[in-house]
Amino acid sequence: MPATNTPTTLASRLKEIYPDGPTQLVPAANELFGKRLEFRKDIPAGEKIRFDVQLSGEQGFSYGSGEVALLGAIAQESAKAEVVGFSVVLQSNVSYDAISRAKTSKQAFAQFNNSKYIPSAESFRTRAELLCMGHGRQGIAVVASVSGQVITITPGSWCSAMLLTLKGSTLVAHTAITAGSQHNGDLTMGAISIANRTITVAGTADAVVAGDILFLKGARGASPYGLMDIANNTGTLYNISASTYELWSANAYDVGTSALTLGKASLASAMAADKGCNEPLTMLVPNKAFQSMVNDQAALREYGANYSKDKAETGWESICFHGASGKLTIVPYAFAKEGEAVMFPERYTYVLGSEEMTNEVGPGGDILFDLESASAKQMRWFGDFTVFCEKPGYMVKLSRSDGLALHT
């Protein structure tokens, strides 16, 4: 027998002590959903939300002196944008015994609230954040190569924070964003190697090849539109054709084959100015690219810094400068793919729909169901929304022509 009592030998006499809630390790970024992209509750959804959009001016001008021959009227062109939300539903099961134990005391309820209710709400908000960026319809990554169950992702489409957030999710591989074909069936994402840019999947992946796009199951063509959907659009979006009306199409800036710099960002913003933008723009860039730009900004010189012998402090949380389009604010964004950045006008870009996020439908209508074949209830979160930009011509997507990351 041991000579000294230890926590192990006294286990039955010691109380189990828990902190207030679980430590949250899952990456989260609340930069867009409900923050930079406001949910417009003042615009009722109805069947569709319709906007009249003027796409050209009146052109019936005549010129001369004396008695001027009139050349006739040429009317302005306008179109009606039609916006509908897309449903997003999160299912979360809770066993009867967990619910029962949560009723025993305030502490037990708090523990249940912290371990189940709050994480499910955070999961919904994080998924909505990814969708607002456009990762639902554009896909979460592009395949570079496949070796058995290990899939290597291209440098430009890799996003560590997003993939870590999606661990355990079900993926599907398609040959294109729209149309095309699906390769193999469901793939469950397991181990993620940031150093090697790989994900390990469960499921048959022998038909998945380089160039395939990985999507969240069910999101391809059915999830809310996001910023990158608008920035990449060359066809019809919200009932208006970008190929017919240039002002309805965003701009694409080729960063070239070297890292993104402040000078390139300034030139990219001038593309928005060429379409009439004299409006503050927000630019979301991958974390590493932002850090590279900070390093580039006068070798980390801190303007207006106060000297302190105790510590050296420099750097920026965001970079702001003025150019041809007006004020440009550059912000690091954890859920941006490493090879993509996007500029957009916050004032004209927002979230529309019938519901931002709720676990109730109607007065007192909790979305809580008894499962038919299990002693558990299912809690559901629901949203009905999409991102809309009144002036897509003010948006700019930045990427490298070689498909590599913006910081390299």
Sequence and secondary structure as in RCSB ss.txt:
>XXXX:A:sequence
MPATNTPTTLASRLKEIYPDGPTQLVPAANELFGKRLEFRKDIPAGEKIRFDVQLSGEQGFSYGSGEVALLGAIA
QESAKAEVVGFSVVLQSNVSYDAISRAKTSKQAFAQFNNSKYIPSAESFRTRAELLCMGHGRQGIAVVASVSGQV
ITITPGSWCSAMLLTLKGSTLVAHTAITAGSQHNGDLTMGAISIANRTITVAGTADAVVAGDILFLKGARGASPY
GLMDIANNTGTLYNISASTYELWSANAYDVGTSALTLGKASLASAMAADKGCNEPLTMLVPNKAFQSMVNDQAAL
REYGANYSKDKAETGWESICFHGASGKLTIVPYAFAKEGEAVMFPERYTYVLGSEEMTNEVGPGGDILFDLESAS
AKQMRWFGDFTVFCEKPGYMVKLSRSDGLALHT
>XXXX:A:secstr
  SS  TTTTGGGS     SS    S    STBTTTB B TTS  SS EEEEEE S        SSS        
  EEEEEE  EEEEEEEEEEHHHHHHHTS HHHHHHHIIIIIHHHHHHHHHHHHHHHHTTTTS SEEEEEEETTE
EEE GGG  HHHHHHTTT EEEEESSSSSS EEEEEEEEEEEETTTTEEEEES  TT  TT EEEETTTTTTS  
 HHHHHH  SEETTEETTT GGGS EEEE  SS   HHHHHHHHHHHHTTT  S EEEEE HHHHHHHHHHTGGG
  TT    SS      SSEEEEETTEEEEEEE TTS TTEEEEE GGGEEEEEEEEEESB STT B EEE TTSS
EEEEEEEEEEEEEES GGG EEEE TT   TT 
